[in-house]
Amino acid sequence: MALYFLYQKIHWIDIIEAIIEKPISSHLEVEVYHQGYFQSICHLLDNMDQNTFSNFVIWRSISSYLPFMSTSLRKLKDDFTTAINGYPAASGQPRWKLCAKWADDYFGLVTSSLFVKVNSKKFEKIQKVKSMVNQMKTILIAKIQQLNWLDSNLKEEMISKIRRTSSMIGYPEWILDDAWISKKYSEVNVKHYRFFENIMNLKMFNFKAKLTTAEQPIPADQRWLINLDSNNALYYRAWNAIAIPLGLLQPPLFDLKSTNIAIYATLGTVIGHELMHSLDPEGIQYNQCGNIMSRIDQNLLKDYYGKLKCFTDQYSSYKVGEKHMNGELTITENIADSEGLKLAYEAFHMDINHSDNCYCDIADGDNFTPKQLFFIYYAQSMCRTSLSNYTLKFEMAELHSPTVFRVIGSLSNSNEFSDAFHCRSNDPMNPTDKCLLL
């Protein structure tokens, strides 16, 4: 879509050129993921009082800088945030923790490089994870081939997409090149004893860097999705890629000294979760190259959308206090949880079938079989604690369901779970009509 047609009253080209300080083509096209949002916001702007709009923009700008200002100003925002949300503001943490976080946020390549240099000797971890990713991609392709509700063309597109899903595991070699990293930050102007000024310069530097990629895309061999010291993983539709950074490959989530049961139940479910995002309601609209399939016949997805309704209804039936969950809001993550768990379990089952020392139906000292332990480890890896106000006001509006429902929802959709624990038919954790995508 041409920028001009997105909202004609905003001179997009002029704004971008003023920020990056270089001309860009007037024929530049951008992919707009949520056109409905822009249509709605444009309607709002057309009908909003100019003073209200100006005040909003100015306040948003000032508010974004308050965490970096004086103690009294920070306290004003913290008190406001705490009163609105019902739980303490994150900026109430010790200052040194916030400074460490900001260093990681604004100099992610530097902190990632330092982290990798300390941990890169654990190369065998990366090899294990790469093997697990390839194993689960093979399982997912086999599941897609067996589907009877996808036509042959769309099925082949989905299979090709999974085959071409790139895996960013551990760290890239260029993160160890100090000269390359120094060049990346060569235009950053950092001054001693000028904290606030430095923050403003860094914000502008990062913003310019992002906009510059509009005409100069990041080379494929320099792409990475997340700081390497992060303990998170993700799938990026536009690159058709998953990232499992080195920071995630640490105990207790991942330890080569652990049993394969624990590894597949914890890290394996994370890998399965990210792979399944390629087939969630948003991911399925993208092809193997990361482009939106504008010509996809929605009639071919009629059965797919019917399966989505099952997940929506299931999670909407869960309640926090007296308030029901929004199953539509969390649909993409719920599908990734449920189907990702199944991928990990099948990979685990395949692994133990190839093991000479596997006695899958023999209980251990705690009277749990390996199959039961898989689901126990999975549930334990999802354990979280949160204030009730936090759950009501944040998690209820989050794309992920509260962790208790992430566990209950995905396990109750698993035939393997109910078989392992011998659940009776139509028990709460073994409903007759399970929500299944694959």
N, C-alpha and C positions, 0 to 999 in steps of 0.2 A: 504494500500500500504506500503511495506517495505521501510524504509528510504533509504536503499542502492540503490534502483531502481529509486528514485526520481531524483538524479543527482549524478552519481558515482564518480565524481571528487571531490566532497565535502564529507569529512569524518564526516557525521552528528553525529554518535555515539560519536566519540572522542570529538567533539565540545561541545555537550550537557553535557557529563560527566565532561569536564574541567570546565564548568560553574557551574553546580550544585554540583560538588565535590563528586560525588558518582556514582557507576556503574549502568548502565541500561541494560536491556536485548537486545541482538542483534536481537531478534525476535520481537522487538517492532514494532507495526503497527500504522500508523497515517492516519487520514482521510484528504485527500487533496481536498479542495473545488474547487479550480480552477487549474486543472492540465495544462490547456493551458498556463497559465501565467508562470508556472515553465518551461514548454517546451520552451517557447519563451525566457525567461531569460537565460536559459542554453545555447541556441543557441547564444545569444548575448555574453555571457561570453567566449564561445569558440572562438569567432571571434573578441574580443576586445583586443586592445593593453594593455599589462600588466601595463604600466605606467599610462595609462588613468584609468584603473580599480582601481589601488592603490590610485591615487589621489582622485577619486570619493569616495571611502570608507573612506579615511582619512577626506575628507571635510565633509562628512555626519556625521561623529562622532563628529568633532569639532563643526559643525553647530548646532547640537542638544544641545550642552552645552552653546552656546553663550548667551541665555537668562539669564543664571545664573552668567555671568561674569561681568566685569567692565562696567561702564557707556559708555566709549568710544567704547568698543567692541559691546555692545548692540546696540549702535546708528548705527554702521556700518551695522549690520544685519537689523535693522529697516528701514534704508534708502533704503537698497537694496530691502526689501520686499515691501515697499511702492511704489518704482519705478516700480517693476514688476507687482504688483497687481492693482495699481491705487487707493488704499485706505489705510488709516493709519494702521500700524502694531498693532496687539493686545498687544504686549509687551510695547507699548507706554502708557499703563495705569499707574496710580500711583503705586508706588512700593508696598504699603501696600495691594492693591487689588491683585497683582500678588502673594505676599507672602501668602495671605489667600487662593488663588486658589491652590498654590502648597501644602499647608498644607492639603487641601481637597483631592488633587490628590494622595499624598503619604501616608497620614494617614486617608484614607477614612473610616475605621472602627471606628476610634476615633471620627472624626467629625460627622459621622452618629449617633453614640451613643449619643453624646451631643445634637444633633438636636432632636432625638427621645425623650430623657428625658424631653425636654422642651415642646414637642408637643404630647406626647403619650396619654394625657388625652382626646384627640379628637378621642377616639376609635370609636364613632358612625359613623365617616366618613368612616372608614375602612369597617364596616359592610354594609354600603350603597353601597360602591364600589363592594364588593364581591357579593352582590345581583345583581348588574347591570351586572357584568361579567357572572354570571351563567345564567341570563336572555338572554344575547346576544349569549352565547354558544348554548342555546336551540333554538333560532331563526336561527342561522347559520346551525345547524344540520337539522332543518326542511327544509331549503332552499336546502341543499345538497341532501336530500332525494327526492326532486322534480325535480332534474336535469335529463334531458333525454340524455345528451351527455357523461355521465360517465357510464362505465359498472358496473355491480353489485359488483364485487370484489373490484374495486378501490373506488367505492362509499362507501362501508363498511369500507375500510381502512381510508378514509378521515373522516368518522363519528366517528370511534374509536379514531382517532387522536384528533379531537376537544374535545371529552369527556375526554381524558387523558391530555389535555393541562393544565399544572399546572399554578396557579395564585399566584404570589408573590405580595401581596397587603399590602401597608403600611410599615410594618417592621417585621423582625423575632424576636422572643423573645430573642435569644442569643445575640442580639446587646446590651442588657442591662446588660450583664454579664461582669463586668470590669476585673475580673480575666482571663476570656477566651480571651478577647481582648489583655490584657497585654502579655499573652503567645504567641499570634500571632506575636507580635512585639518584642519578647524577643531577637531575633538575630540582631535587628537593632542597629547599632552603631552610636549614635548621640552625637556630641561634641559641647560644647559652643564655639562660635566665629569661627566655622569652616564650614561656610555655603556651600561653593563649595564642600568640602569633604563630607559633609552630603548628598548633592544631589547625588553625585556619589555612595555613599553607599546605598542610598535608591533605586536608579535605579537598582543596582545589586541585592538588596534584592528582589524587585518586580519581576525582570526577573527570578531569581532562583525559586521563589515561583510558577510562571506560569509553568516553565519547570518541576518542581517536580510533578505537577498534571498529567504528561504523564503516570506515573506508579502508582501514588496514586491519583485517581480521587477524587474530592471534594465530601464528603458524601452528600446525597440528602437533609438531614436536616440542612446542613450548606451552602447551595447554595444561592447565591443572585446575581443579574445581574448588579446592578447599585448602586452608593452611595445613601443613603436614603434621603439626602438633595437635590438631583437632581430634577430639574423641567422637566425631560424628562421621557418617557416610552419606552419600547422596547419589541421585541419578539426575543427569541434565539432559532434557529432551532435545535441545537444540544441537547437542553434540552426540547424542545417542551414546552416552558414556556413563559409567559408574565410577565413583572414587571411593577407595578404602585407604585412607591415609595411615601413615606409620603410627600416628598418635592413637589410633583405635586399636592397634595390634599390641595391646598391653594387658597385663592382668588387671582385673579379674576376668575381663571379657575374652581375652585370648592369651593362652599360655601353652607353648608346645609341650610342657610337662603334664598338661591336663590330658584326660582321656579323650578319644575321638568323640565320644558321646557328648561331653561338655563342649568341645570345640564346635561341633555341628549345631548343637542346641543354642549356642550363644552367637558366635560370629557367623555361623552358617545361616541362621535366620535373618541376620542383618543383610547378608549377601542376597538371599532369596527375596527379601523385602525390596531392595533396590532394583533388582532385575525385573520384578513384577511391576514397577512403576512404568516400564515401557509399554505395558498393556492395560494400565489403569484408564479411567475415562478421558483423561487428558493425553496420556502417552500414546494411546492407540490411534490418535488422530495424526501422529507424526510418522514419517517413513524412516527408512534405514539411514538416510543422510541427515536427519534432524529437521526436515522441512514438513510443514503442514500439508497433508494430502487433501488439497482443495476439492478434488474430484471424487472423493470417497462416497459411495452410495450408502446413505444412512439406512436404507431398507435392509442392507446386508448386515447391519448391526442391531436389528430388531431384537433378536434373541439375546444379544449381549446386554442391551439396555434392560431387558426383562430380568436378567440375572443381577444387574446393579440394584434393581428395586428391592430384591431380597435383602441385600446388604444394608440398604438405606433403612428399610423397615426394622431390621434386626437391631441396629445400633440406635435407632430412634426410640426403641422400646426401653433402653437403659435409662436409669434416672440417677441424678445426684441430688439428694434431698427430695424435693418435690418437683424438680425441674428435669424434663426429658432432654436427652442428648439430641443434637441435630445431625441425623444420619446422612443428610445430603452434604453438609459441610465437610464431614470427615471421610467421605466415600473412598477417595483415592488411597488414603492411608490404611483404611480398614481392609481394602482388597489386598494391598501390599502385605499387610500383617498376616491375613488368613492364608493367602496363596503362597507367600514367601515361606511360611512355616511348613507347608506341605512340601515345597521344593527341598528345604533343608532336611526334613525327615526322610524323604526318598533318597537323598544323597547319603545320609547317615545309614540308612538301611542297606544301600548298595555297598557302602564301605564295610559294614560288619559282615556282610555275606562273603566278602573277599578276604576276610581275616581268618587265619587258621585258629585263632584263640577266641572265637566268638561263640558264646552260649546264650543266645538271645532270649531264651525263655527261662533261664535259670536265675533265681533271685540272688542279690548280693546280701551282705551281712545285715543290711537294713530292710531286707525283705522287699526290695524293689528290683524289677527286671531292668535290663538295659533300655528297653523301649519306654518303660515308665520313667526311668531316670532322665531320658531325653526331654520329656515334657516338664519334669520338675526343674531341670536346669534352665529350660527356656523361661519358665514362669519366674524363677529366681532372678534371672538376668534383667527382667523387666521391673523389678521392685523399685518403687519410688516412695518418698514421703512428701506431703504437701499440706499446707494449711487449707482448711475447708473453704475459706474465702477465696483463696487462690484457685482452687478447683472450680468454684462456681463462676468466678469472674474472668479467669484466664483460660483454663483448660476447656471450658464449655464453648469458648469462641475460637479455639485452636483447631488446626487442621488434623492434629492427632487426637484420638479419643484419650480420655484419662487412662492411665496404664492398667488399672483394674479391669476396664472394659476391653482394652487391647488384648489382655490375656484371656479373659472369659470368652470374648467374641471369637477369637481365632481358634481356641481349643474346642469350643462347642461346635465349630464348623469342621472339625477334623474327625473323620471316621477312625483314623489310626489311634487317636487319643482315647476315644470311647472303647475301642477294642482292647487297648493296652490296659485300661483300668476296669474293664468288664462293666461298663455303665449299662444300666437297663434302658430299654427303648423308651424314648420320650422323657427321660430324666432331664433336669435343667441343663446339664452339660452334654446331653446326647439327644437333641431335638430330632424328631423324625424328618422334618424338612430343613436340611442344612443349606446354607448359602454357599454355593460352589461356582467358581468361574471356569476352572480347567478340569 
